[in-house]
């Protein structure tokens, strides 16, 4: 009989999943807030009006990238 490929068992721990969701939410909130704060500081120093929006967008992109990294780490996937 042909041996089936070995699969790692899924981790069904609900606390680990709750920790992942909490970490994603916290990182997203912190990075978006930090981007807004840095953009607002830039606006105050330079008299512009686009820094806060730009900071929000950059923070959101960084937060999404961080969330993808956390999910990959949680799922055990490797980048190919």
C-alpha positions as CSV (number, residue, x, y, z in Angstrom):
1,X,0.0,0.0,0.0
2,X,1.3,3.5,-0.8
3,X,2.2,5.6,2.1
4,X,0.2,8.8,2.4
5,X,2.2,12.0,2.9
6,X,2.6,13.0,6.5
7,X,0.5,16.0,7.4
8,X,1.0,18.0,10.5
9,X,-2.1,18.0,12.8
10,X,-4.1,21.2,12.8
11,X,-3.8,23.2,16.0
12,X,-7.4,23.5,17.3
13,X,-6.5,25.6,20.3
14,X,-9.1,28.4,20.6
15,X,-6.8,30.5,22.8
16,X,-4.1,30.5,20.1
17,X,-6.6,31.6,17.5
18,X,-7.9,34.3,19.9
19,X,-4.4,35.5,20.4
20,X,-3.8,35.7,16.7
21,X,-6.9,37.8,16.2
22,X,-6.0,40.1,19.1
23,X,-2.5,40.5,17.8
24,X,-3.7,41.3,14.3
25,X,-6.1,43.9,15.6
26,X,-3.6,45.5,18.0
27,X,-0.9,45.8,15.4
28,X,-3.3,47.2,12.8
29,X,-4.6,49.8,15.2
30,X,-1.1,50.8,16.4
31,X,0.4,51.0,12.9
32,X,-2.5,53.1,11.6
33,X,-2.4,55.3,14.6
34,X,1.3,55.7,14.3
35,X,1.0,56.6,10.6
36,X,-1.6,59.2,11.3
37,X,0.4,60.7,14.2
38,X,3.6,60.9,12.1
39,X,1.6,62.4,9.2
40,X,-0.1,64.9,11.4
41,X,3.3,65.9,12.8
42,X,4.6,66.3,9.3
43,X,1.7,68.5,8.5
44,X,2.3,70.7,11.6
45,X,5.9,71.2,10.8
46,X,5.6,71.8,7.0
47,X,2.1,73.5,6.8
48,X,0.8,70.8,4.5
49,X,-2.6,69.1,4.6
50,X,-1.9,65.7,3.0
51,X,0.5,64.2,5.5
52,X,-2.1,62.7,7.9
53,X,-4.0,61.0,5.0
54,X,-0.7,59.7,3.6
55,X,0.3,58.5,7.1
56,X,-3.0,56.7,7.4
57,X,-2.5,54.9,4.1
58,X,1.1,54.0,4.8
59,X,0.1,52.7,8.3
60,X,-2.7,50.7,6.8
61,X,-0.4,49.1,4.3
62,X,2.1,48.3,7.0
63,X,-0.6,46.8,9.1
64,X,-1.9,44.6,6.3
65,X,1.7,43.4,5.7
66,X,2.1,42.7,9.3
67,X,-1.1,40.8,9.5
68,X,-0.1,38.7,6.5
69,X,3.2,37.9,8.2
70,X,1.4,36.9,11.4
71,X,-1.1,34.6,9.6
72,X,1.8,32.9,7.7
73,X,3.6,32.4,10.9
74,X,0.5,31.0,12.6
75,X,-0.4,28.7,9.7
76,X,3.2,27.5,9.4
77,X,3.4,28.4,5.7
78,X,6.7,29.1,4.0
79,X,7.3,31.7,1.4
80,X,8.1,30.2,-1.9
